[in-house]
Amino acid sequence: MSTSSTAPITFNGSSTYASSFQQVITRAVGIASLPIQSLQATVTTLNGQASEVTTLQGLFTSLNADILSLNSLSSGSPATQSSNYNAVSATATTGALNGTYTLQVDDIGSSTRTLSSTGLTTVADPATQNISSAASFTLTINGQVTNLTPSGTSLQALATAINTANAGAQATIVNFGSNASPNYRLAVSSANLGADTVQLNDGTNDLLGTMSTGSPSLYKVNGSTTAIQGTSSHVTLSPGLTIQLLAPTATPVTVTVSSDYSALQSALSSFVTHYNSAATELQKNVGQGGGALAGDSLVYTLSNALNQMATYAGSGSGQVSSLASLGVTLQITGQLAFDSTVFAGANQASISGFLGSVASSSGFLGTANNSLRAATDPTVGVLSIEGATIQTLLASKNQHIADAQLRVTALQNNLQLQLSKADAAIAALEQQNSFYQQLFTAQYGSKSNNG
């Protein structure tokens, strides 16, 4: 490591003492730079500590994210089963209650379908031609009028205008001709199930003819003899539970909502992985020859937080009362191990009670979240405070280095100036001495010439 960042000066004197003056400058600057060397060593140490704090911040932040994930999955994820997926499918979202439902599908219903009337302009190219030359149209669904102004004069532009109007209709373009002689027509269907009326007008003529009138869906729930009419094939059967009617059924279809804990298992596995990464990183800073944070109280604080999580035991009497009940055990190495078979055999009804919630001060998740937030909070977390303290020290040390460097540079420049003057004076004396010696020799000759 360099003891100084001051650019070295090459002393180009003309006297015989120039090299000695160079040595004087080099030695003086070297001695004056010794404090900078010490400061630079401190800066290197602080940079190492800052890097390690950043690494730990990332690891503990990931660990906290796992806790939040466990919180959202503590009651399992809703899963659905249908006894006849060809007739009824089901999806459930968070909040759906576990339970069993039966559905008898009498009619899946249909939409009203229309087609552009015969006798309109034949369209061979829907990208350039249209069934009407009008610039604007009105779409009427069950008496509700929507004004349409397509972006172009083509049949494609008209269909796009219908679809983007969100007026309760779906438009497509169908070729009723051959490949050699195409005849594209506009097909418009109502978005809902039922006997809707659908018409498109260009200001002069109605452009659509009804091909088939729709009908509502009919289904019975949980053995009821009263059929329910629906305007959509998707039915909200219960909060968070949506079914889709796909086909009529001869016998009732059973839909079951239950809790699936596979996502929670994956989240626990992720927690164990990130816990072990954090524990490994902390261990690097323990003992003689430890890392950048060896001896720092931060390492003890973070290690204690990990230990509290790993050894947490619930106070309840449920079948799941510790992490070990979920297959997570602390090894003698300080690492966690996860046994998925133990998790699979855990009493699911007790899992959420043991885990609790991050919003609570009790339960595993609340305790773990509090510990991790105390470590990772961007304002008051111990990692943030430690990082800010190191950065303050770095700024101070770097300023001291900059100030000391200015003093060393000033010393070097002053010595250069003073010794340059001394060198010039000596050089002048040396030139005079040489002149008189030459003069004396010319006058009297050398000793060898005069005997």
C-alpha positions in Angstrom: 0.0 0.0 0.0 1.4 3.4 -0.9 2.2 5.7 2.0 1.4 8.8 0.1 -0.6 9.8 -3.0 1.5 12.9 -3.5 3.1 12.8 -6.9 6.9 12.2 -6.4 9.1 15.0 -7.6 12.3 14.2 -9.5 14.9 16.7 -8.4 16.8 17.8 -11.5 19.6 19.9 -9.8 22.8 20.9 -11.5 25.1 20.7 -8.6 27.0 17.6 -7.5 24.7 17.4 -4.5 21.5 17.1 -6.6 21.1 13.3 -5.8 21.5 14.0 -2.1 18.8 16.7 -2.3 16.6 14.2 -4.0 17.1 11.8 -1.1 16.3 14.6 1.4 13.0 15.3 -0.2 12.1 11.6 -0.5 12.9 10.9 3.1 11.1 14.0 4.4 8.0 13.2 2.4 8.1 9.6 3.5 8.3 10.5 7.2 5.5 13.1 6.9 3.3 10.5 5.1 3.5 7.9 7.9 0.3 9.2 9.5 -1.5 8.9 6.1 -0.4 5.2 6.0 -2.0 4.6 9.3 -5.2 6.4 8.2 -5.3 4.4 5.0 -5.0 1.1 6.9 -8.0 2.3 9.1 -10.0 3.1 5.9 -9.3 -0.3 4.5 -10.5 -1.9 7.7 -13.7 0.3 7.7 -14.4 -0.5 4.1 -14.2 -4.2 4.9 -16.6 -3.7 7.8 -19.0 -1.7 5.6 -19.0 -4.5 3.0 -19.7 -7.1 5.6 -22.6 -5.1 7.1 -24.1 -4.8 3.6 -23.8 -8.5 3.1 -25.5 -9.2 6.4 -28.2 -6.6 5.7 -29.1 -8.5 2.5 -29.1 -11.9 4.2 -31.3 -10.8 7.1 -33.6 -8.9 4.7 -34.1 -12.1 2.8 -34.8 -13.9 6.0 -37.4 -11.3 7.0 -39.0 -11.7 3.6 -39.4 -15.4 4.3 -41.1 -14.6 7.6 -43.6 -12.4 5.8 -44.2 -15.2 3.2 -44.8 -17.7 6.0 -47.3 -15.2 7.5 -49.4 -15.1 4.3 -49.3 -18.9 4.0 -49.7 -19.9 7.7 -53.3 -21.1 7.2 -52.4 -22.8 3.9 -53.4 -21.9 0.4 -57.0 -22.6 -0.7 -57.2 -25.5 -3.1 -60.3 -26.9 -4.9 -61.4 -30.2 -6.2 -64.3 -31.1 -8.5 -65.8 -34.5 -8.9 -66.4 -33.7 -12.6 -63.9 -31.3 -14.1 -65.6 -31.7 -17.5 -68.8 -30.1 -16.2 -67.7 -27.8 -13.4 -64.3 -26.3 -12.6 -63.4 -24.2 -9.6 -60.8 -21.8 -8.4 -60.3 -20.4 -4.9 -58.5 -17.3 -3.7 -57.2 -16.2 -0.2 -60.2 -15.9 2.1 -62.2 -18.8 0.7 -63.6 -21.0 3.4 -63.0 -24.7 3.5 -66.1 -26.6 2.7 -68.0 -28.9 0.3 -70.6 -27.7 -2.3 -72.8 -29.5 -4.8 -74.0 -28.2 -8.1 -76.6 -29.6 -10.5 -76.0 -27.9 -13.9 -79.3 -28.0 -15.9 -78.2 -25.6 -18.7 -74.8 -23.9 -19.2 -76.7 -21.1 -21.1 -75.7 -19.4 -24.3 -75.1 -15.9 -25.8 -77.1 -14.2 -28.5 -75.3 -14.5 -31.8 -75.7 -12.2 -34.8 -74.1 -12.0 -38.2 -73.9 -9.2 -40.7 -76.8 -9.3 -43.1 -76.7 -10.7 -46.6 -77.0 -8.0 -49.3 -74.4 -5.8 -47.7 -71.1 -5.0 -49.4 -69.1 -8.1 -50.0 -65.8 -7.9 -48.2 -62.9 -9.8 -49.9 -60.2 -8.1 -47.8 -61.2 -7.1 -44.3 -58.1 -5.0 -43.9 -59.2 -2.5 -46.6 -62.9 -3.1 -47.2 -66.0 -2.8 -45.0 -69.7 -3.9 -44.9 -70.7 -0.2 -44.8 -69.0 3.1 -45.9 -70.2 5.0 -42.8 -67.6 6.6 -40.6 -69.6 6.1 -37.3 -72.0 3.5 -36.0 -74.3 2.8 -33.1 -74.2 -0.5 -31.2 -77.4 -1.3 -29.2 -77.4 -4.1 -26.5 -80.8 -4.5 -24.8 -81.7 -0.9 -25.7 -78.4 0.5 -24.4 -76.8 2.5 -27.2 -73.0 2.9 -27.6 -71.6 5.3 -30.3 -68.7 3.9 -32.2 -66.1 5.7 -34.4 -63.7 3.2 -35.8 -60.1 4.2 -36.3 -60.3 3.3 -40.0 -62.8 2.4 -42.8 -62.0 -1.4 -42.8 -64.0 -4.3 -41.3 -61.1 -5.0 -39.0 -61.3 -1.5 -37.6 -65.0 -1.8 -37.1 -64.6 -5.1 -35.2 -61.8 -3.6 -33.1 -64.0 -0.6 -32.2 -66.8 -3.0 -31.0 -64.4 -5.0 -28.9 -62.7 -2.0 -27.2 -66.0 -0.3 -26.5 -66.7 -2.6 -23.5 -70.4 -2.4 -24.4 -71.2 -6.0 -23.7 -70.5 -7.6 -27.1 -67.7 -9.5 -28.8 -67.0 -9.1 -32.5 -65.2 -11.5 -34.8 -64.7 -11.7 -38.6 -65.7 -15.0 -40.4 -65.1 -16.0 -44.0 -68.2 -17.5 -45.5 -66.7 -17.8 -48.9 -63.9 -19.9 -50.3 -60.1 -19.2 -50.4 -60.4 -18.2 -54.0 -63.5 -16.1 -53.5 -63.6 -14.9 -49.9 -66.7 -13.3 -48.3 -65.9 -11.9 -44.9 -68.8 -11.1 -42.6 -69.0 -9.5 -39.1 -70.2 -11.8 -36.3 -71.2 -10.2 -33.0 -72.2 -12.1 -29.8 -73.5 -10.7 -26.6 -71.0 -11.0 -23.7 -73.6 -12.3 -21.3 -75.7 -15.4 -21.3 -79.4 -14.8 -22.0 -81.9 -13.6 -24.6 -80.1 -10.3 -25.3 -80.9 -8.1 -28.3 -77.9 -7.0 -30.3 -77.9 -4.6 -33.3 -75.4 -2.5 -35.2 -76.6 0.5 -37.2 -74.6 2.7 -39.7 -77.0 5.6 -39.4 -79.2 4.3 -42.3 -79.5 0.5 -42.0 -79.4 -2.2 -39.3 -76.4 -4.3 -40.2 -76.9 -7.5 -38.1 -79.3 -10.4 -38.3 -79.9 -12.7 -35.3 -78.6 -16.2 -35.8 -79.6 -17.5 -32.4 -81.1 -16.0 -29.2 -79.2 -16.8 -26.0 -80.5 -18.3 -22.8 -79.4 -17.9 -19.2 -77.5 -20.6 -17.3 -79.6 -22.8 -14.9 -78.1 -24.5 -11.9 -79.0 -25.7 -8.5 -76.8 -25.4 -5.4 -76.5 -27.8 -2.4 -79.5 -29.9 -3.2 -81.9 -27.0 -3.6 -84.8 -27.6 -6.0 -84.9 -24.0 -7.1 -82.9 -23.3 -10.2 -80.7 -20.2 -10.3 -80.4 -18.3 -13.5 -77.1 -16.8 -14.4 -75.8 -14.4 -17.1 -72.2 -15.7 -17.0 -70.6 -19.2 -17.0 -68.5 -18.0 -14.1 -70.3 -18.0 -10.8 -69.2 -16.7 -7.4 -70.4 -19.5 -5.3 -68.9 -18.3 -2.1 -66.5 -15.4 -1.1 -63.2 -16.3 -2.8 -64.7 -19.3 -4.6 -65.5 -19.1 -8.3 -66.9 -21.9 -10.4 -67.2 -22.2 -14.2 -70.2 -24.1 -15.7 -68.8 -26.2 -18.6 -71.5 -28.8 -19.3 -74.9 -30.0 -18.1 -74.8 -32.7 -15.5 -77.0 -35.8 -14.9 -76.0 -35.9 -11.2 -74.7 -33.2 -8.9 -71.1 -32.3 -9.0 -69.2 -32.0 -5.7 -66.8 -29.1 -5.3 -64.5 -29.2 -2.3 -62.4 -26.3 -0.9 -59.5 -27.3 1.4 -56.2 -25.9 2.6 -53.0 -26.8 0.7 -49.8 -26.6 2.7 -47.3 -27.2 -0.1 -46.6 -23.5 -0.5 -46.0 -23.2 3.2 -43.6 -26.1 3.0 -41.6 -24.4 0.3 -41.6 -21.2 2.3 -40.2 -23.1 5.3 -37.5 -24.6 3.2 -36.6 -21.1 1.9 -36.5 -19.8 5.5 -34.1 -22.6 6.5 -31.8 -21.9 3.5 -31.6 -18.2 4.3 -31.2 -18.8 8.0 -28.2 -21.0 7.3 -26.7 -18.5 4.9 -27.0 -15.8 7.6 -25.6 -18.1 10.3 -22.6 -19.1 8.1 -21.8 -15.4 7.3 -21.9 -14.5 11.0 -19.6 -17.4 11.9 -17.0 -16.0 9.6 -16.7 -13.1 12.0 -16.2 -15.2 15.2 -13.0 -16.2 16.9 -9.4 -15.5 16.4 -8.6 -14.6 12.9 -12.3 -13.8 12.3 -13.6 -11.5 9.5 -14.1 -7.8 9.3 -16.6 -7.6 12.2 -14.6 -9.9 14.6 -15.2 -8.7 18.1 -18.0 -6.4 17.1 -21.1 -6.6 19.3 -23.3 -6.5 16.2 -22.2 -10.2 15.5 -23.5 -11.2 19.0 -26.7 -9.3 18.6 -27.5 -10.9 15.2 -26.4 -14.4 16.4 -28.7 -14.0 19.4 -31.6 -13.1 17.1 -31.0 -16.2 15.0 -30.8 -18.4 18.1 -34.1 -17.1 19.5 -35.8 -18.0 16.2 -34.3 -21.5 16.0 -35.2 -22.4 19.6 -38.6 -20.7 19.8 -41.2 -22.9 21.6 -44.9 -22.0 21.7 -46.8 -21.7 24.9 -50.0 -23.4 23.7 -51.0 -27.0 24.1 -51.5 -27.7 20.3 -49.8 -30.6 18.5 -47.5 -28.1 16.8 -45.6 -26.4 19.6 -42.1 -25.9 18.1 -40.3 -25.6 14.8 -39.3 -29.2 15.3 -43.0 -30.2 15.1 -42.8 -28.7 11.6 -39.6 -30.6 10.7 -37.2 -27.7 11.4 -34.4 -28.6 13.8 -31.3 -26.9 15.0 -28.1 -28.9 14.4 -25.0 -28.9 16.6 -23.3 -27.0 13.8 -25.6 -24.1 14.4 -27.4 -24.8 11.1 -31.1 -25.6 10.6 -32.3 -28.8 8.9 -35.7 -29.3 7.3 -37.4 -32.7 7.1 -40.4 -32.4 4.7 -41.8 -35.8 5.9 -42.2 -34.5 9.4 -43.9 -31.4 8.0 -46.3 -33.5 6.0 -47.3 -35.4 9.1 -47.9 -32.3 11.2 -51.3 -31.5 12.5 -52.5 -28.9 10.0 -55.1 -27.5 12.3 -52.4 -26.5 14.8 -49.9 -24.9 12.4 -51.5 -21.5 12.2 -51.9 -21.4 16.0 -48.2 -22.0 16.5 -47.0 -19.7 13.8 -49.3 -16.8 14.8 -49.0 -13.6 12.9 -46.3 -10.9 12.3 -48.9 -8.4 13.6 -48.8 -10.0 17.0 -46.1 -9.9 19.7 -46.6 -13.6 20.4 -46.3 -16.6 18.2 -43.3 -17.7 16.2 -43.9 -15.2 13.3 -44.5 -12.2 15.6 -41.4 -13.0 17.6 -39.2 -13.6 14.6 -40.5 -10.5 12.7 -39.8 -8.3 15.7 -36.2 -9.6 16.0 -35.5 -9.3 12.3 -37.0 -5.8 12.1 -34.8 -4.7 15.0 -31.9 -5.9 12.8 -33.0 -4.7 9.4 -35.2 -1.6 9.9 -33.8 1.1 7.6 -33.9 3.8 10.3 -33.4 2.1 13.7 -32.2 -1.4 12.8 -28.8 -2.3 14.3 -27.5 -3.1 10.8 -28.5 0.3 9.5 -27.1 2.1 12.6 -23.8 0.2 12.3 -23.6 0.9 8.6 -24.3 4.6 9.2 -21.6 4.8 11.9 -19.0 3.2 9.7 -19.8 5.6 6.9 -19.4 8.5 9.2 -16.0 7.2 10.3 -15.0 6.6 6.7 -15.9 10.2 5.8 -13.9 11.5 8.8 -10.8 9.4 8.1 -10.9 10.2 4.4 -11.1 13.9 5.3 -8.1 13.5 7.6 -6.2 11.8 4.8 -7.1 14.6 2.4 -5.9 17.2 5.0 -2.7 15.4 5.7 -2.1 15.0 2.0 -2.3 18.7 1.5 0.3 19.2 4.3 2.6 16.6 2.7 2.3 18.2 -0.7 3.0 21.6 0.8 6.1 20.2 2.5 7.3 18.6 -0.7 6.8 21.8 -2.7 8.6 23.9 0.0 11.5 21.5 0.1 11.7 21.5 -3.7 11.8 25.3 -3.7 14.4 25.7 -0.9 16.7 22.9 -2.1 16.4 24.2 -5.7 17.8 27.6 -4.5 20.5 25.8 -2.5 21.4 23.7 -5.4 21.6 26.7 -7.7 23.9 28.5 -5.2 26.2 25.5 -4.9 26.2 25.0 -8.6 27.4 28.7 -9.0 30.2 28.2 -6.5 31.2 25.0 -8.2 31.3 26.8 -11.5 33.5 29.6 -10.0 35.8 26.9 -8.4 36.2 25.3 -11.8 36.9 28.7 -13.5 39.7 29.5 -11.1 41.2 26.1 -11.3 41.3 26.4 -15.1 42.7 29.9 -14.8 45.4 28.8 -12.4 46.3 25.9 -14.6 46.5 28.1 -17.7 48.9 30.5 -15.8 51.1 28.1 -14.0 50.5 24.8 -15.6 50.0 21.6 -13.8 52.3 20.1 -11.2 53.5 17.5 -13.6 54.5 20.1 -16.2 56.5 22.2 -13.6 58.3 19.3 -12.0 
